[in-house]
Amino acid sequence: MRFVCLMIAAVFLSMGSGCSSPKPPPAPQETEWRNLPSSSGYLKEDTVWQGRVLLDDDLIVPAGRTLTINAGTVIFIRPSKSTKIEPEWLSSHTELQVRGTLRVEGTASSPVYFLPVEEPADDEAAWSGLLFHRGARGQISHAVIVLAESGVTLSDASPTIEGSLFERCRYGAVFQGEDSRPLVRGNRFEQGESGLFCWWGSRPRLEDNIIGDNEEEGLFIDATSAPELRGNRILNNGIGVAAVHPDFSPAEIALEGNVISRKVLPLSGGHR
């Protein structure tokens, strides 16, 4: 079994000299993580996580419930391709789905970690990621999220996302729906297939993020979406920005004040 000790160390090396990088936690041996307190199913009451926790199957935070994750908490995820799909579960991978409130309360010196207990043998994602359903609330502050299908997916939801690292996720973040208008500030989205996706009328506020070293698009914008972009660095991706948009009209999509390398690619047609 291949554990993620070296991968975690690489995560912190990649965060750059501008961030204070605490010592990464060691990945537990199998006998250890199997004995960690575990969570799955439906959260039945307001809950606080701290220390080490095992997410060993899908977990839903239902409407009216709050999950708070304290600074320094390590959530180990057991990868699975056969978790529940219908009617509530959106992915066959292990997922944390939010319909109520999720508060990830990491700090710069004590982040919250979401780490698979083993790395997939191929290039597939190890888990699904954090999924915020319509109307869900919360914040993601100073989290480290690795090897997810999508680090965070917002479907008509607008939690604040700040100071976090999304690394080696297939998609760093996906915003979809007209009520997806989060503030996304000071994060890094790196070394995935693509960085950020804006779908179906979403309008996220993207400020001071680094979106870099992704294989394909750093930022994809469909014809109905219009993110606000301020002070972002979109660097060394296969394509800087790809947009299904006629002309990048400043009234709709403003690129001033951002640094974009490679190229901006206008695409024809509707949704991707």
N, C-alpha and C positions, 0 to 999 in steps of 0.2 A: 504494500500500500504506500502510495506516494504522498507524503504530507507536505505542507506548504511553508515550512520554516524559511527556506531560501527565498520563496516568493514574497513573503511578508517583509523580509529584510530589503528586497529590491524595491518594494513599494515605498519605503521610507527614504531610500537613496534617491528615488525619482522625484520626491516632493520639493527638492531644491533648497538652496541656501537661504531663501527668503522665509522659510518656515522652520520653527523649532520642532525637531523630530524626536519624540520620546522613543525609548527602546521598545521595539515591537515585541508582543507577547509570543512565547514559543507555542508552536502547534502541539496539542496534547497527543500523547500516545493513545491508541485505540482503547486500551483498558481504562484510561482516564476519562476520555470524553463520553464513553458509554455510561459513566457514573455521574455525569453532570446533571443538574436539574434540567428537565426538558419541558418544552411547550409545544402544543399542536392543538388542532381543532378550533373551537371558539373560545375566545377570552370571556370568562363568565363574570368577571368583576374587574374594577380598576386595578391595575397591576404595575409594580415597579420592578424592573430588572436591574441587577447590579452584580458585579463579579463576573462569573462565567456562566453562560447559559447555552443549552443545546437546543437548536431548532431542528427537530428530527422528523417533522412532517409539516404540511401546510398549517398556517395559523391565520385566523381571521380576527381582527379587532372590530367587533360589530358596532353599529350606531349606538351611541349612548355610553360607550366604554372608552377608557383611555389607557394606553400603554406608554409608560414613561421609562426611558432607558438612561440610566445615570452615566456620567462621565467615567471613562475608563473601563466600561463593560465590554466584554468580548462575547459576541454571539457566534458560536460555531454552528455551521449549517451542515447537516448530513445530506449529501446529494442524493437525489432520487429522480427517476424518470417515470415513475408510476404512481404519483400522488393523485389525489382526487381531482376530477376535472369538472363535473357537472353536479348540481347546478351552480354552486357558489365559486368553484375553483377555476381560475382562468388559465392555468398552465399545468402541464404534466410534471414540471420541475417543482421542487420545494419552493414555496413562496410565503411572503408575509403580506397579507392583503388587509388594507385599512379602509373601513367604512365609518369608523368613529374618529378617534384622535390618536396620533402617534407623535410623541415628543422624544426626539433623539437629542440628548442634552450633553453632547461632548464638548470639550474645550480644546484650545490649540495645544495645550500641554498634556491633555488626557482625552484623546479621541475615543469614540465608540467604534468598535471593529465588527464587521460582518465578514466572516472568513469560513470558507468550506473546509471541512476536516480532511478532505483529500482533493487533489487536483485531477480533473478528468484526464483519461489517457489520450483523448483526441482533443480537437480544438473546440469542443462544445462547451456551453455554459455549465457551471456546476450547480446553479440554482436560478430561480426566476428573478429574484430581486424584491424591491419594495413596491407595492402596487396600491395607489390611492384611488379609491372608487369615487363616484360622483358625491360631492358634498363632504368628503372626508377632510379633516383638518389636522394641523400640527406643524412641526418643524423638523428639519434635519440639520443639526449643527455639528460640525467637526466630526464627521463619520468617515470611516475608511471602508469602502465597499468594493470587493473584487470578484471577478469571475462570474458575474450575473448575466442572464440573458439581457436584461435592462436594469441598470443600477437602480433607477427609479422610474416608474410610469405613473403619470398623472392623467386620469380620465375625468375631465370636468371637476378638477380639484386643484387647490392652490396653496399647498403648504410652502413655507419659506425653506429654501435650501441654501446653506451658506457654509463656507470654510471646509468643504469636504473633498475627499479624493475618491474618484471613480476610476478604477484601473482594470484593464483587461476584461471589461464587460463588453458584450457584443454591441450594445448601444449604451452610451453613458446615461442618457435620460431621454424619455419620450413624453411629449406634451400633446394632448389631444382633447378637442372639445372647446367650445366657446367660453366655458367657465374655467378653463385652465389658464390662469393668469398669475402664476407664482412669481415671487422675487427669487432669482437664482444668482447669488452673488459670491464672488471670491472662491470658486471651486476649481478643481482640476479634473478634466475628463480626458484620459490618456490611454493609449495603446490598446484600443478596442477596434472593432470593425468600423463603427461610426461613432461620432460624438453625440450630437443633439439632434432630435427630430421634432419638428413642429407640424402638427396635423390638425385638420378638421376645425379650423377657426381659432386655434390657440394663439395667445398673445403673452408669452412669458416675458418678464423683464430680466434680461441677461446682462449683468454688470460685473466687470472686472474678473471674468473667468479666463482660465487657460484651457484651450481645447486643442490638444496636440498629439501628433504621432499616431493618428488613427488611420487604418488602411484605406478607408473610402472617404465619405464626406466628414468634414469637421462639423458642419451645420447644414441640415436639410430643412427647407421651408416649402410647404405645399402652397397651392394657389390661394387658399382661403386664410392662411395664417400670416400674422404680422408681428413678429417679436420686436421688442425694444432692445437695441444693442448699444451698450455704452462701455467703452474701455476694455473690451475683450481682446484676447490674443489668440487668434485661430491660426496655428502654425504647424507646418510639416505634416499635414494630412494629405491623403491622396488627392482630394479636392478641398479647397478652402470652404466655399459656400456653394451649395447647389439649391436652386430655387425654381419652382414652377410659378413664375411671376413675370409679367410682361417686361418690366424695365427697372426694377428696384427703385420705384418712385420714392423720393425722400419722404413723401407724405405717408407712405405705408411702411417701408423698410429702410431705416436709416443706418448706413454703414460708417458714417463719420465717427472719428474717435476710436475706431477699432483697428487693430493690426491684423491683416489677413495675408498669409503667404499662399503660394501655389496659385490657385485661380478661382474666380467666381464664375460659376457655370449656370446660365439661365437655361431652364428646361421647358419644353413645350408640353402641353397636355394638362390633365387634371391631377388627381392624386397619383402618387408614385406607385 
